[in-house]
Amino acid sequence: MMQHVADEEMLRNAMGDDEMEQMMQPPDIEASREHPLWPKVQAALREVYDPEIPVNIYELGLIYKVDIAAETNKIYVEMTLTSPACPVAGEMPGMVENAIRTVQDVGDVAVDIIWDPPWDPSKMAETAKLQLNMF
């Protein structure tokens, strides 16, 4: 199991809240950022961890797309895993769905795992790279 080099509190203390928030954003995510539920959905995604990696799946860059329907609040997520051989591959979509369902006013939730494009470390947020000493 990988270990943290720096945790979120250490990074936040060193950089401040605004810079930290920018660094917590993966570079390639497609999301309904203007939808009022987006901040809460994003926070829920940050609570989901791959058991083998001590960084949340959002900052790892495993979430490729979050579409929130304007009228129904239905949420569609496309995500990937670090490897097709990931031992939690069958469980991860349910973990993501359950996390999103905790957000008040969310409609139906659907989560699909996709393999194209394949995940690589360039998809990680800067905070994830710092936490895993991969910069």
C-alpha positions in Angstrom: 0.0 0.0 0.0 1.3 3.5 -0.9 1.8 6.0 1.9 1.1 9.7 2.1 4.1 12.0 1.7 1.8 15.0 2.6 -1.8 15.1 3.6 -4.5 17.6 2.7 -4.1 19.6 5.9 -0.4 20.0 5.5 -0.8 21.2 1.9 -3.7 23.6 2.8 -1.6 25.1 5.6 1.4 25.6 3.2 -0.6 27.0 0.2 -3.8 28.5 1.5 -7.4 27.6 0.6 -7.7 29.2 -2.9 -4.5 27.8 -4.3 -5.2 24.4 -2.7 -8.7 24.3 -4.3 -7.1 24.9 -7.8 -4.5 22.2 -7.2 -7.2 19.7 -6.2 -8.8 19.8 -9.7 -7.8 17.0 -12.1 -6.9 18.5 -15.5 -9.2 16.5 -17.8 -12.6 16.2 -16.0 -15.7 17.1 -17.9 -18.4 18.2 -15.4 -21.6 20.2 -15.1 -19.8 22.9 -13.1 -22.6 25.4 -13.4 -25.2 23.1 -11.9 -26.0 24.0 -8.3 -25.4 20.4 -7.1 -21.9 20.2 -8.6 -20.0 21.4 -5.5 -21.8 18.8 -3.3 -21.4 16.0 -5.9 -17.7 16.9 -6.2 -17.3 16.8 -2.4 -19.0 13.4 -2.3 -16.6 12.0 -5.0 -13.7 13.2 -2.9 -14.9 10.9 -0.1 -14.4 7.7 -2.3 -11.0 6.0 -2.1 -9.4 3.1 -3.9 -8.4 0.9 -0.9 -4.9 0.5 -2.3 -4.1 4.2 -2.8 -4.4 6.8 -0.1 -5.8 9.5 -2.4 -9.5 10.0 -3.3 -10.6 8.9 -6.8 -11.6 12.4 -7.8 -8.1 13.8 -7.3 -6.5 10.6 -8.8 -8.2 11.6 -12.0 -10.4 8.5 -12.2 -13.5 10.5 -12.8 -13.7 11.5 -16.5 -17.2 12.9 -16.7 -20.0 14.0 -14.4 -23.2 15.1 -16.2 -26.0 16.5 -14.1 -29.3 16.9 -15.9 -30.7 20.4 -15.4 -34.4 19.4 -15.0 -34.2 16.0 -13.2 -30.8 16.2 -11.4 -30.1 12.8 -12.8 -26.3 12.2 -12.7 -24.3 10.2 -15.1 -20.6 9.4 -14.3 -17.9 8.0 -16.5 -14.9 6.8 -14.7 -12.0 4.5 -15.0 -9.6 2.6 -12.8 -5.8 2.7 -12.5 -5.8 -0.8 -14.0 -8.3 -3.3 -15.5 -6.9 -5.8 -12.9 -8.0 -3.5 -10.0 -9.3 -5.8 -7.3 -12.3 -3.4 -6.5 -13.3 -3.0 -10.2 -16.7 -4.7 -9.6 -17.3 -2.6 -6.4 -16.1 0.8 -7.4 -19.2 1.9 -9.5 -21.4 1.1 -6.5 -19.2 3.0 -4.2 -19.3 6.1 -6.4 -23.1 5.8 -6.8 -23.6 5.4 -3.1 -21.5 8.5 -2.4 -23.4 10.6 -4.9 -26.7 9.4 -3.5 -25.9 11.0 -0.1 -26.3 14.4 -1.8 -29.7 15.9 -1.2 -31.9 16.5 -4.3 -29.9 14.1 -6.5 -32.1 12.2 -9.0 -31.1 8.8 -10.5 -27.4 8.0 -10.6 -25.7 5.9 -13.2 -21.9 5.1 -13.2 -20.1 3.5 -16.1 -16.5 2.3 -16.1 -14.7 3.1 -19.3 -11.2 2.1 -20.4 -10.6 4.6 -23.2 -8.7 6.7 -22.7 -6.7 4.6 -20.3 -5.7 6.2 -17.0 -2.2 7.5 -16.5 -0.6 9.7 -13.8 -1.0 12.8 -16.0 -4.7 12.7 -15.2 -4.0 13.3 -11.5 -4.6 16.6 -9.7 -1.4 18.3 -8.4 -2.4 17.5 -4.8 -2.6 13.8 -5.6 0.9 13.9 -7.2 2.2 15.7 -4.1 0.6 13.3 -1.7 2.1 10.4 -3.5 5.5 12.0 -4.2 5.0 11.7 -8.0 6.0 15.2 -9.1 
